[in-house]
């Protein structure tokens, strides 16, 4: 296993990211709800640069008591990472794809003395 | 161990892809995939890619032949505030392909281009070709694909012919790897014939395109001379699909997903049905028709549907000597994109039913949201290598008479 030094934890603020190359492998590191998470930068659909996509809250469409709809809404508690190639959406915290087809591949991180390392 | 003695991860130059990101950065993974598969040894012809011609509308209108319309259009482009590009119809504000900013390359390629020696579209096309691993790329317009619905038939003639002249002059003559299927102003048959006469053999013109969103019957007698001209010249005719919300049969659809899923197929299903049942392949057996950007899943459905119905009502299709599906398999060619891949068994059967080894042509549709990579053909587990080579490039080389020697650098 190789440890790649990414840099200080403080470099990645809440909602922020750092996408890095560890040799030939690209990893995206995100801070979500205070936690650092890392995903391989490869969409399970077509291996697009998923970690370089935009982040959106999940879109929902609330139903009223009659089963009717009026507006779309953002579920601010669930952030989605969207592949910039074809729009596939993944839960940023769990890596699970919306629609149930494929998940992101998690990468291991180590935090030591305020520094972030990717373990490959 | 000292932290700084460990290998360092390097930050990617692009952290978040947006409309200003260079095409080569957006498609960096595609280029790697092409190199990994050693596609430099494979001929790859991309039969359907796009540029946004309206970015250059101020240039294009200068190529309108009618002097009065040209003058009007140039002044409009210079002075009009708040208008769509001169003369253009269609769903101008209903273009939600980028999914609310999620897919930025569909919203726009606003990247920096320093090379002023060629048109910006030449540079963007070259970047895409290199990134995808493509030897030849066929460019189509984008907003103009609904010109067939224009209330002024003559506007399709003015703008369609101006587009052809502008594209040849400013783009195609700059790079012989960039090709087009020239715009055919189909709503005015005599002008379609004039266009075939004038643009055949022009640099980069390897066939002609009928944008499919229109309400003209492709089997009308008025078009027989144009088909004969194309057959005689050995030039294919392509029907390029699109969508439009003005189609009453689709007007209840409220989500772009639904409109795109049906609209891009429906127009070509209607034209194909008329094409086959009226015996166009019997009348012009050497005329090659190409069905572009409808995906593939519709073809087995229509083959089965028309075959079943034909056997019960053959008197209504007296030109046919064989089953409709036989004509669809032997006289028609199909572009791959957007290739439906969620059910691989269905895809395998589809490719068998259309005889993909000879009839299927790779298309990327770059830079649109549902673009396909060459790897999607390369990686299919049920095709032979020869079939993959045919689909990715050799079938196109045959029907468009292109040199089959790969020319790209990855």
Contacts between the chains, C-beta under 8 A, distances in Angstrom:
chain1	res1	chain2	res2	distance
A	2	B	7	6.5
A	3	B	6	5.2
A	3	B	7	7.6
A	4	B	6	6.9
A	4	B	7	5.3
A	4	B	8	6.7
A	4	B	9	4.2
A	5	B	3	5.8
A	5	B	4	7.1
A	5	B	6	4.8
A	5	B	7	7.1
A	5	B	8	4.9
A	5	B	9	6.5
A	6	B	8	7.9
A	6	B	9	4.7
A	7	B	9	7.9
A	17	B	15	6.5
A	17	B	16	7.6
A	18	B	11	6.3
A	18	B	15	7.2
A	19	B	11	7.2
A	19	B	12	4.7
A	19	B	14	7.9
A	19	B	15	5.5
A	20	B	9	3.8
A	20	B	10	6.2
A	20	B	11	5.4
A	20	B	12	6.5
A	21	B	9	6.5
A	21	B	10	5.0
A	21	B	12	6.2
A	22	B	7	7.5
A	22	B	9	4.7
A	23	B	7	7.4
A	26	B	12	6.7
A	27	B	9	7.2
A	42	B	29	7.3
A	46	B	373	6.2
A	46	B	375	7.7
A	46	B	376	7.4
A	47	B	29	5.5
A	47	B	33	6.4
A	48	B	29	6.0
A	49	B	17	6.7
A	49	B	26	7.7
A	49	B	28	7.1
A	49	B	29	5.6
A	52	B	12	7.2
A	52	B	14	5.9
A	52	B	15	6.6
A	52	B	16	5.8
A	52	B	17	4.7
A	53	B	16	7.4
A	53	B	17	6.6
A	53	B	102	7.3
A	54	B	16	6.5
A	54	B	101	6.6
A	54	B	102	6.0
A	54	B	104	7.8
A	56	B	100	7.8
A	56	B	102	6.8
A	82	B	99	7.9
A	82	B	102	4.5
A	82	B	103	8.0
A	84	B	17	4.2
A	84	B	26	6.9
A	84	B	102	7.5
A	84	B	103	6.4
A	84	B	104	6.2
A	84	B	105	7.3
A	85	B	26	7.8
A	85	B	103	7.4
A	85	B	105	8.0
A	85	B	371	7.5
A	86	B	103	6.9
A	86	B	369	6.5
A	86	B	370	6.6
A	86	B	371	7.6
A	87	B	99	4.9
A	87	B	102	5.0
A	87	B	103	5.0
A	87	B	369	6.2
A	89	B	102	8.0
A	101	B	342	7.3
A	112	B	3	7.3
A	113	B	3	6.9
A	115	B	3	5.3
A	117	B	6	7.2
A	118	B	9	5.9
